[in-house]
Every structure is written in C-alpha cells, then in structure tokens.
Amino acid sequence: MGYAVLYVAVLVASTATAGSPLRVATFHCDMTPLTGEPMVWDVPLKTVLDPLLAKGIIIEQGNDRYVLCTLDWCELCNDSELWLRQKLAEAAGTTGERVAIHVVHQHDAPYADAGAYKYLDKTDPPIARLSDAFLERAGQRLAEAVAAAMKDMREFDQVGTSQAVVERVASTRRLKNPDGTITVRYSTGALKPELGAAPEGDIDPYLKTITLARGEKALVRLHFYASHPQTVQCDGRATADFVGWARQTMEKSEGVFQLYFTGCSGDVTVGKYNDGSDAAREALGRRLLAAMQASVRSVRWQKVDRLNWRCAQLILPLSKLEAYSRNKLLTRIGDPKGTPGSRIYLGAMRLSFIDRIQRPLIVRALELGDAVILSLPGEPMLEFQEYAQEVRPDRFVAVGGYCDVGPGYICTDGAFTEGGYEPTATHAGVGSEAELKRAIREVLAVDPK
C-alpha cells in the first residue's frame, strides 16, 4: 500500500468559474469488514447488525470538483487517511486537498492507521489490525463508486438551510464539580443514576441541515450534529449505531440521499440518556430522526450559482510530558499486560501521529451562498464549533469533525488545567486551541484582527 505525501499551502482558496452550472452526484459503498477482521480496538467482527457505509457527494462547477465523504468507521488516521483521500481524488479527477473524508465515529466499527500498524506488526505476537487485503479491496470499491457517480451529475441551483432542536440526545462528558474538578460521564453514563440525573451541560442543541436542490426538488441533504454517535462498543458486532439508523430511515422515507456528519463532539456524548441497552439506542435514534424531520420542514431557500472552497494547513504542538517520549510509548506498545486501548490508541497511534507531525493536517470550508460546511480534523471539543459559529454569525456554519483523526482529541488549553478524560487521551498538546482557531478564521475568511 503506497502513500504519496501531500502538502498544502498556508491558505489555498478556489472559486469555481462563474457561469458554469453547479452539479452534484452521490455515491455510496459498503465498507463493512469481513468476519474475523478486528474492530476497535482488536475485537474480531462476529456479527453485522447493519452495514458500515461510505456515503458522499461530488460537487462540480466547470472543471473543478470537490468531494465530501462520510464513513461509518471509528477512525481514519494519518497515512491511511492520506491514502484513501488520494484514491478518491484520483477517481474524481481532482486534487487531495479538495477531498474531505469524515468518519462518523461509531465505536462498533474499525479504525485504520498505517503508521500505527507498523508498530503493532512488530509486537510478539503481532497485535491484530485490519488486513492490507481488506483495506485495498475496500479502497478500490470506494474509488470505483466515486468514478461511477460522475456519470450521473445533476444540476442544482438552490441551497437550503435549516435547523431543529434535538431533544434528549447529547450531554457533556465533562461535568464540572464545585471544587473545579471534572467528573467524567462516559457514553453509557446512565448506568449510574447520579450521572443520568446530572444536567446535560454544555451542548449545541441544534441539528443543522444543508439541502442541495434543483428548483423545488431536493437532491441531497447533509445533516450535522455534535455528539458521540456511540451507544455500544468493542463487542464483536458491526453497527452504524443510532445515527446510521436515523440517516437511513430518513433516506428511505423521503427518497432523498442523506449524509450525516458528527460535529465537534470530543467532549459530548449520549451518556445522560444511554445505558447501553437496545431500548436506549432505539429511543436515541427516534429522537434524532424527529429532529431531522423537523429541520427539513423549516428549510430556507437561497439561489446559488457558485462555490468557494478554502483550505488551511494545521500543525499542532505535541505534549512535552515524559509519557509521550518515544521510549515510553514503545514500552507501552510492547507490554503484553497492557489493555488493547493502551497499546494501540495510547501507544502505536500516538507514535504514528508524532511521526507525521511535520505533515500538516487540513482545515477546509465549502461555501455555497450563506451556507458554509466547515471540515475539521481530529476529535475537536465543542468549543471549536461554537467558536466557528460565533466568528461568522452572518453565515449558516455547519461543522463536521473527524477528518483525519490522527491527533485524537483537540482540546482547549483550559481542559489541560481542569483535567478529565480528553486531555489524557489526546496526541496533541497545550497550544492546540490557538492553532486550530487560527485555521478556522482563515478558511472562514475572518479578519485575523
């Protein structure tokens, strides 16, 4: 599996040629691993509850093409993200910085990180990871789906924006105590009555929807909501979880292609409302679906005849803690008594990110009229979504995170002081907040002053 190195300039902006019609095509592909292939982190797949899909759109104006893809995997990182993005770029006849692949981040799903695999393969015995054969086949199928979709490009001239409150789904993972400490409420927090009774905390209550249409005919809807899409994990089943069910149910009932993007939810889960039961998952799905339906009923339309695409590079600072040293991480990976999460995520994947640190991450923004789709890397904390919407109050800013999850969590500086889970699990260090906010301002065309 080969990887080409892609660098982008500090700011790359393109405005597609005015006068050429805007066109869109949709694609989808089953990306479910084969039985026995490992999911997160090394549990072999035993049962497929529902397929893990890659779904996306190609937008074209003149000779310029842009790809937005969502993938029902937990993580796509570093060299693996670059490899798949380049395959889609080649299939679409465009460049790598004009492709954004967002994982939806379900946890009964696989992860891919070629840089981490190099370390896992050296352990004795080697730690299980997705096979190269499966990855090659899956990447080729997805590229073929993109190429085939371009034979069915359809013109659109309207963009619709809408939003609706999502009732009883999201809740903060960081419950702040009177003494300033943090109580962590994980995704199955409702198993503990006191965590289920605690307030929702800081969330973005809105599901945002962007619709592309030809006249009054909707062609595709893109939904954005900030919460971990996780009710279960690591149990040998494959599932797109409650968000996948809501997305596909909406598509079937409406007859319109639907995409779902997970927003800045590094510190937001469904923990207040989820105890890991089937009943809880089904209820979360119904409430998310209700918000999608409500949002679609309130669409505001705007004529659109051109797009703007901007991307900025992002290099995040690394932690200076001794625990992040290469020797410490190699010891962690090789420890046969360590948990899979410790050896894989906090060991090999952390080293993989350190190895690629000088190759920038990319922050992207697609602007269609007043609608802006902001694509962010990593697992950004909610603060970054709120910040993006605050600096462009004149635009309908919909945020999708989880493009290249190489850095893991992207935390505010304050989170490192407060403690809690996220600062212990990030691969990046203090100072990440300023760098990501700078890149957000650049792609949203905000005066740095």
N, C-alpha and C positions, 0 to 999 in steps of 0.2 A: 504494500500500500504506500504510494508515494505522496509526498506533500510538497507543494510549491510555497515559497514564502511570499506573503503579500504585505506590502507596506502601503499606508495611505498618507497623504499629506495632512498637515495640521487641520486644514479645513478643505474639503472637497465639496463643491456645490455644482449642481447641474439644473438647468431649467430646460425642459423639453421644448422642442420647436413649436412656437405658436402657429396656429393654423392647421396643424395636423390633428386628426381626431384622437381622442383618448380611447384606448381599447383595453379590455381586461379578459383574461382567461383564467379558469380554475383548474386545479389538479388535486388529485388525492392518491395515496398509495398505502397499502397495508405494511407497516413496519414492525409487526409483532415478531419477536424472536422465535426460533424453533424450540420445541420441548427439550429441556435439558440445558439450554443456554442460560447463563446466570443473569439474574436481575440485580436490583440494588439489594445488598452490595455483592453478595456471592451466592444467593439462594437460587437454585436451579428452577426454571419455569416448569410447573407441573400442569396447570390448568389455565385456559384462556377464557375469562369471563366475557370479555368483549375485545375487539381488535384495537391495537395501538396504531393510530393513523398519522400519516403526514398529510397535511392539507395546506393549500396555499393558492396564491394568485400571482399572475404575471400582469403587470401594467405596462402598456406600451404607448409611446407617442413618438411619431416619426421613426427614427432609427434607434431610439433609446428604450431600453427595457429594464424593469425593476421587479424583483421577486420578494414576496413576503411569504414565509412558510412557517406553519406551526407543527410541532412534532410531539406526539404523546409519549415522550421519554422523560426520564427524570433529569438527566444532564447530558449535554453535548459540549465538550471542553477542548480548548487548546488546539493541538494539531488535528484532532478528529473533527472539530468544528470547521477548521480551515479547509480540510479535505472535502467534506460534504458540501460546504458552501461553494468551493471551486467547481465541483461536479455540476451543481445546479446552474452556476454562471455559464459554464460551457454549454450546457443543454439549452439555456435560454438565449445564448448569443450575446451575453453581456459580461460585465466585469464583477469581480468578487465583492467589491465594496458596495455594489448595487443589489446585493442579495442579503437578506436578513432571515436567519433561521432561529425561531423562538422555540425552546422546549416548553411544554405546558407544565411540566414538573410533577406529574403524578409519581407516586412512590412505589407502586407495584408495576414498575417499568424499568428498563435498563438505563445504564449510563455508558458513555463512550469517551475515552480519553487515551489516545495512543501513547502520549508521553508517560502516563501513569502505567500503562501496560508493560512498558519496557522494564520498569522496576518490579512489577508483580511477577513477570516471567522468570526473574532471577531468584525468587524465593524457593526454598526446598521444603515441601513440594511447591510448584508454582500455584499462585492464588488464581482461582477461576475468574475468567473475564470473557466478554463477548469474543467469539471466534472471528478471525480475519475473514474466513469464508462467508460467514453470515453478513458481516459488515459490507463486504464487497458486493454481494448479491443485493442487499437492501439499498445501498447507494446507487447501484446501477438501475434498479427498478424505479427509484425515485427520479433519477435523471431522465429515464425514458418517459415517465409520466409528465414531467415538465416539457420535454420536447413535443410530446403528442398534444399537449394542451394548446400549444401555439397554433395549431391548425384550426382552432375554434375561438379566435379572438373576437370579442363583441364590443361594439362602440358603447361608451357611456358618456353622458353629458350632465349628469346630476350627482351631487354628493349630499347625502342626508346625515344629519347629526341628531342624536337623541340620547337620553339617559333615563334611568329609573333607579329608585332606591331598592337595594337588596335587603330583604328582611331576614334577620336571624341566620346569617351565614358566617361572616367574618368576625374575628375578635383578635385583639392584640395578644402576642405571645409574651410581651414584656409588661407584667403587672407591677406597677411601682408601689412600693411599700412606704409608709410614713417616714421611715428612717432613711429613705433614699435607695435602699437595696431593691433588687429585682426578683420577683417570683416568676419562674418560667412556666407558662401554660402551653404544653405541647399540643399536638393535633388531636389527641384523644383526652384532652383535659377534663371533659365532662365525666370521666370515670371517677373523678374526685369531686364530690358535691360542692365543696367550697370553691373550686375553680369554675365549675359550671354556674355557680351563683354570682361570681365576680362580674363586674361590668365588662362590656365589650371593649372599652378602652379606645385608643386612637385607631380608627379605620377610615377608609374612604367608602362611604355608604353607597356610592353610585356605581352601577354597571353602565358603561358608555358604549354606544353603538355607532359605527360609521357604515353607511349603506351606499353602494355604488349602483346607479340606475340609469337606464335609457328611457327618458321621458318619465312615465309613472311606473315602469316595470323594474322592480328591484332585481339586480343580477347577483349581488353578493352582499352579505352582512358580516361585519367584523365586530366582535364583542370583546370588551376589556373589563377585567375586574381584578381587584387586588386582594387575593387570599391564597394561601397554600391550597392547592386542589387535592388535598390528601386526607382520606379518612382511614386508610389501611396502608400497611407497607410490609415488605420482606416476608411474605407468607407463601410464595410459590405460585401465586396467581398473577395473571396479567389483566389489568383493567385500566381504562381511561377515567375511572372513578366518576364521581357525580357530575363533574364539569363536562366530561365526554358524553355522558348520558343526556344532559340538558342540551348540549350543542346538537347532537344527532337527532334528538326528538324534535327540536325546533326546525331542523332542516327537513325532516320528513313531513311535519305538519304543514309547513309553509311552502315547501317546494322551492326554496331559495338556498343556495350554497352558503354555509355558515362556517366562520372561523372563530376560535376562542383564544384569547391571549391572556396569560396570567400577568398581572401588573406588578408593581413594586411591593412584594409581599414577603420580603425577607424576615420581617418581624410580625407578620399577620398570618393566622391560621384559622381553622374552624373549631378550635379547641373548646370553646364555650358550649358548642352545640353538638359535639361529636364524642361518642363513647366507643366508636369502632364497630357498632352494630349495623346490620343491614337496614334496620328501620331508620337509624340516624342518617345513613348515606342516602337513602331514598328521599327522606324529608329535605335534606340539603339540595338534592337535585331538583325537586319540585319547586323549592323557593327560588333557586337560581333561574329555572325556566320561567317562572312567573315574572321575574324582573326582565328577562329577555323579551317576553311578550309585551310587557308594559312599555318598555323602551321603544319597541317597533311601532307601537300605537301613537307615539308622540314625535315622529320624525319631522324635522325642519329641513326643507329642501333648499339647495342653492345651485345655480348653474355653474358649471366648471368647464374650462377649456384648456387648462394647462396644469402642470405639476412642477413642484420644486423638490429636489432631493439634496439633502446636505448630510455629510458625514465628517466626524472629527475623530482624531486619534486620542487614545486614553492610555496612559501608563500609570499604574497605581503603585504607591510605595509599599514595600514589604515590611512585615513586622521585624523589629530589631530584637525580639525576645530570643533567648538561647534555645528555647524549644523548637524554633524554626531553623536551626542550623542544619546543614546537610548531614552531619554525622548523627545528630539526634533523630532526624527523620529516617535515615537508613536503618538505624537501630529499631525504630518503631515498626517499619515495614517488615523487618526480619524476625520480629518477636512472635514465636508461634503461639504464645499465650494471649496475644492481643486480639481484640474483637475485630471482625471484618471492617467495621466502620472506622476504627482507629488505624488499621494497617492500610486500608485503601484510601479513604477520604482524607484523613488527617496525616497520612504518610505519603503514599505514592502520588496522589492527586495534588497535594501541596507542593511536592518536589517538581511535578510537571509544570505547575504554574510558575514556580521560581525559575525553571529552566527557560521558559519562553518570555520572561518579564520584559525584555527589550523589544519584543514584537508587540506592537500596540493592540489593545482592544479597540473596537469601533463603536461609536455612538452615532445613530442615524435618525434622521427626521424626514418623513414624507409629508409634503404639504399639498393639499387639494382644496382650494378655496380657503374657507375658515377652519377646515379640519386638518389636524396635524397628528400623524402617527409617530410617536417617539419610541425608538427601539433601543433599549439599554442592555448592557451585558451584566453578567453575574446575577446574584440574588439581592437586588437593591432593597434597602429598608424603605418603608413607606414615605419617609421624609423626602425622598428624591422625586416621587410622583407629585406630592403636594408642592414641592418647590417648582417643578416644571409648569404646573398649572398656575402658580402664583406669578411667575415672571412673564407669562403670556396670557393674561386674563382676557385679551381680545381674540383669542383663538380657542377652538374646541380641541384641547390637547388630550389625546387618548394614549396611555402609556402601556407598553408591553416590556416586561423584563425578560431575563433568562435567555438572552442571546450570548452565546459563548460563556458558559458558567465556570470558566477557568478560575476566576478569582474567588468563587464561592460567594459568601455574603459580602456585600459592600455596605459597611457600617458608617454611621455618623461618628464624629470624634467623641461626642458625648457618650455614646454607647460603650466605648472602651473604658470610660471613667465609671459608668454606672455598673458595668458587669453584665451578667446574664449569659445566655447561650451563644448568641450570634458572634460576639467578639472573640469567643474561644474557638469558633469553627471557621472563621474567615481565613483566607490565604493572603489577604492584603492587610496593611497596617494603618496606623493613625496618619491622617492627611489625605485619605481616600475621598473624604467628603468634599474637600475643596476642589480636587481634580475632577471629580465627576460633575460637580455643579458648573465648573468652568466649561466642560464639554457640552453640557446641556444648554448653557447660554449660547454657545457658538452655533449649534445646529438649530436652535430656535430663533436665531438671528436677533439676539438681545444685545443691546449696547453694553459692553463689559463694565462701563462706569455705572 
